[in-house]
Amino acid sequence: MTPPDRLIWVEPDLPGPSGGSLYNARVIAGLDRLGLPTEVLRIPGAWPSPDEDSRAALRTTLAARRTQHPAAAVVVDGLIGSAAPELFSPDPNGQARPVADMLLIHLPLEAEHERPGTEPAQVPGPAPSDQSSAEQRAVTSAARVVTTSQWAAEDLHRRHGRDDVDVVVPGVDRPDAGRMAATQAVERRAGPWRLTVAASLTPRKNHLLLAEALAALLDQPWVLQVAGPGGETDHGSHVLTVLRRRLPGRVIHHGPLTPAQMKALWEDTDLVLLPSWAETYGMVVVEACAHGVPGIVSAGTGAVEALGAAGDVADPGRPEQWALRLRRWMEDPSLRGRWAEAARTRADSLPTWEKTANHWRRLIGSLPNG
């Protein structure tokens, strides 16, 4: 079996950074350094709810690339691949080989709108059952399915029955030794605690929980740093309005940040908060841990796997739990010390992006070509 000689990576053309887009970019850069030529196709359209013209154009584009490069491997991001299962099946007109080989799922399509204990949110586009049916066809048909955490692999098995999903967790950039030495001092700055939520301003990220939880802690010295895209959307604007009204003078809105700016943000953070309704892994959590910053994340999500013992978990539907855990952390220096030490220990166990890219290279190399 001859391994693929190049890679075609297919992803949606979306505005603003996200955990998924950053993961893709780092893997692609790592594969390039490993000597695997990679062509990135950023596909326009309303993914994962494409119209028929977008779907047909996508298949035509990939079929042409497959003809030009028959020994290439084709990886498709789940926002596209889960909505276009036909990419992973042989062409009905006689083409023997599917136009795509590997499906990378950052988050199952239905999970974007699921709320534990509530009815699914009503959103435009295909009904959730239609999305789930399409995703199941894609998951069961793809030669390989990759996701970014063990929690996510188990979730795909529960949803779609596939039990051989490959897990390739995100890597981290190691901060320099001087920065990590600085984290040895738990009380490392004067002034208020710096709490950070770094997530796109979408309903799934559940920012509004923090408005209620932190409103019960206005007697404590803290500020909330909000980073991520989406502030210009109706939902994002509403979230920022509510946070500023409920937490007057305590909210700092940074908007979307570059990787270099994110590093600076972690250096100015004491605790990361991720109250998402659903989370496959939570790259911001391991980024924080890599800088010695512990966190509180939503119970029952993949962020628990990312956090390890470097903090605590709370129910994303119960702001009073978040308030209780935050108050304990703020008022107990020994607890802060244990969490900070756990974050440093967690940092030592995290893979680098080089290791993540090597894992991808092995998976791609195991695919047949031609």
Summary of the structure (lengths in Angstrom):
residues: 370
radius of gyration: 21.3
end to end distance: 9.7
largest distance: 69.7
contacts: 1253
relative contact order: 0.14
helix: 44%
strand: 16%
